[in-house]
Amino acid sequence: MSKLCGLNVVQLREELQKRSLVTSGNKEVLVARLREALIDEGKNPDEFKFDGADEDYEISTGTFTTA
């Protein structure tokens, strides 16, 4: 599990996609958009932990490895 600031761009886009939100933009824009979504859901973005965020995604092979 990881906090919002620990997510990479791929993970941020996945979390936004789960919420049917726009996934374009740089990391700063994605973090701000996801932070706003969490607030709208009644969650504290500074405390919320994301499932599976401690896994590294191997883009070349499309496989997950645990950190």
DASUL-V234961 format. One record per residue. N is the residue number from 1. SS is DSSP state (H for helix, E for strand, L for the rest). PHI is phi in whole degrees, 0 to 359 (999 if undefined). PSI is psi in whole degrees, -180 to 180 (none if undefined). Layout:
BEGIN
N_SS_PHI_PSI + N_SS_PHI_PSI
END
This chain:
BEGIN
1_L_999_146 + 2_E_217_157 + 3_L_274_169 + 4_H_308_-47 + 5_H_292_-17 + 6_H_269_-3 + 7_L_281_145 + 8_L_270_177 + 9_H_298_-42 + 10_H_299_-45 + 11_H_294_-41 + 12_H_300_-45 + 13_H_296_-38 + 14_H_297_-44 + 15_H_295_-39 + 16_H_293_-41 + 17_H_297_-38 + 18_H_302_-29 + 19_L_261_10 + 20_L_57_40 + 21_L_252_163 + 22_L_299_135 + 23_L_250_8 + 24_L_271_157 + 25_L_120_171 + 26_L_277_177 + 27_H_302_-42 + 28_H_300_-44 + 29_H_294_-43 + 30_H_296_-43 + 31_H_298_-46 + 32_H_298_-42 + 33_H_294_-43 + 34_H_290_-37 + 35_H_301_-46 + 36_H_298_-41 + 37_H_296_-42 + 38_H_297_-42 + 39_H_298_-44 + 40_H_298_-30 + 41_L_278_-2 + 42_L_82_19 + 43_L_254_151 + 44_L_273_111 + 45_L_296_-22 + 46_L_279_-15 + 47_L_248_-20 + 48_L_295_134 + 49_L_251_133 + 50_E_265_131 + 51_L_290_142 + 52_L_74_4 + 53_L_283_-10 + 54_L_272_5 + 55_E_263_143 + 56_E_262_134 + 57_E_261_123 + 58_E_275_105 + 59_L_295_-39 + 60_L_294_-34 + 61_L_253_-16 + 62_L_72_28 + 63_E_242_157 + 64_E_259_143 + 65_E_229_146 + 66_E_275_144 + 67_L_280_none
END
